[in-house]
Amino acid sequence: KNLKRPTVLYFCLMSIAKMELRESEMGLATKEASACVLQTLKTLTRYPKNEPLVAAATGALVQLAQNYATREVILKEEWQRLVVNALNNLKKESKEHLITTVDGQEKITVHTATRWARDTAMNGCRLFGVFAADPKRREDFAEEAIKSCLVVLAFCDESATVCSAACDCLYNYCYRCEFAALLAAEQGAYEKVQEAVGNFMSDEHCQKQCERAIKVLAPNGWRGEEVT
């Protein structure tokens, strides 16, 4: 009933993102969990350009997907198209800075991903990463997942959090999956992650995620040799 009230929707989605919904005694998603999934996807459909709502909705989906029963409900819906659309419509903001040079002060304009874009990018990678856990479905989502990871790596190149999420997702799809590894190779994932790792030399967690992804994206790395 609050679908036309974005502010109320935002707080509802934030609440869902903090819930830990359980399956029923029969091992199925409860009516409440199913309703949460459907309303979250309706929000993405109705407000595809509302940055805060898109970020909150993708965050809610990540949490909902943690439960295997609720995950099945998501898989029956058109979640992939909505999430890919969100990742392809991330926005940047412009900020002016004064820098001091030998010739005096100079004004420059810096373009960076918005806070909401960074959240959406991270959530999108995490959501795709959850579905990589099922070997039977990994190949179904691999192409869009890998494309999406590379899109956000390029778009949010100043965010270590987004980089970590993207590298983790790439690893989840390509490890022990030749099909995904070949797709990643075709899209130049190995080279792009190597470029990204240099942006966050001081972030230990991001470095570990990048290094892990680089190992699995290297030729024959998908086989799981050594310590990948």
Secondary structure, DSSP 8 states (H G I E B T S, - for coil): --TT-HHHHHHHHHHHTT------TTSS--HHHHHHHHHHHHHHHH-TT-HHHHHHHHHHHHHHTTSHHHHHHHHTTTHHHHHHHHHTT--EEEEEEEEEETTEEEEEEEEEE-HHHHHHHHHHHHHHHHHTT-HHHHHHHHHHHHHHHHHHHHHTTT-HHHHHHHHHHHHHHHTT-HHHHHHHHHTTHHHHHHHHHGGGTT-HHHHHHHHHHHHHHSTTGGG--TT-
